[in-house]
Amino acid sequence: MYSISSEDADSYYCAVKGHNGLSSPAVYKPKTTVSVSPSGEIVEGSSVTLTCSSDANPPVQSYTWWYKKNGGDYQSMTGPQHVFNQIQSSDSGEYYCEAQNEMGTDRSSTINMDVKYDPKSTSVSVSTSGEIVEGSSVTLTCSSDANPPVDKYTWYKKNGASLTGSEKTYNFTTISSEDRGEYYCGAENKYGHLNSSSVSVDVQYGPKNTSVSVSPSGEIVEGSSVTLTCSSDANPPVDKYTWYFQNKTFQNGFGQMYNISKFKSKDNGHYHCEAWNGRGSMNSTALMISLPGKQTSVMNAAVGIIVVVLVLILCLSGLMWFRKKSSKSISETRDTSENVQVIMAMAPTATQTAATVVQDDVHYASVHFSRFKIQEVPLYSTVQLHQPQKQDEDVQYDAVKFNCPSYANRPTAAQTADEDSYVLYSTVNKPRTKKT
């Protein structure tokens, strides 16, 4: 007997001395290999066969398969072959086999079963776990299990067209109320495509589009019932309404509707409401409600005011134009009057001529020129001559008329009316001789 070690592994045979050609068959332990059929890529759903082959003498007595899936512990199964009728992605892992006979046991090399499959378990997750408030940043993430990995993502909004972007994430930098809705994604690789289930994106925001409506519509009859309704788009829904009449808060009526049981003329005016929720508030525009004729009177008054303002503007414009034109006329008239005064000052009067002949007469002369009633310029002339004593005075009156030659070619009504203003009145006092 010898001590056997691994170094003694080999094939052995025996023979009868002298009959070396009649040796016994060699005995040895199994030499084991594993093969996969079909070769190439293994696609999920296909049929795959694993075969354990071994060369041994005496023949292999047993085959044992060992496998480890997805990083788990090794498990075993028996038989020279293992058939996967419809292989699954879960069958991916490491496989090897062992063969055993009387001479020993041999283990094959390990093969890696890599099962290819299209996307599975596609889903969408939202970055914000709590409430989503309008104006915040929100990111959607599309997840999918696929081999090979997903190479294209598609984003969809339910009941809408596909969104722009083919990345794994979809980002709302500043989310708005229009972005609320349900979203889902599609994941795709070379073996297939799978859409996720939808996820709801609930964006919260303050009241919007707040408005007041009146019922019944049309003409309001005095004494009838009138109901005002405040409508607003908000999320969460509006939880408080405030009503205003002529910009003053009602003492009551904090619901969505406000009823006036008997509408009277004192109820004529502007109504508006304010909607509140946990995210903010918003006022509606004012709604004018009045009995027939009241609103028309207000409109007529407004139209009348506008007409009066326009008339005043026209009058002021006309007055300014008239003043400007009058200033120009006054300037021209002043120039003409000054010319007349110069002429009259240079021309000798009849009284002055008479004074040179009769030295002992006294003459009083008054010359008056009118500037078309704009400005009066009197011209006074007094001549004192030697007077004999104790003589009665003989009074004579004479009138001299002057026409303005500069206005001869363009007479006006004012000039015609003032022709008497161009008259020279002269009073001559002469001593009266005594009768004998």
TAJOZI-V307634 format. One record per helix or strand. SS is the DSSP state (hx for helix, st for strand). FROM is the first residue (numbers start at 1). LEN is the number of residues. Records with the same first field share a line. If there is no record, write none. Layout:
BEGIN
SS->FROM-LEN  FROM-LEN
END
This chain:
BEGIN
hx->6-3  89-3  177-3  265-3  294-53  350-8  405-3  413-5  419-4
st->12-1  16-1  19-1  27-11  42-2  48-10  62-8  75-4  81-4  93-9  104-4  111-3  115-12  132-2  138-10  152-6  162-1  169-4  181-9  192-4  199-3  203-13  226-10  240-6  248-2  257-4  269-9  280-4  287-3  362-10  375-9  392-10  423-10
END
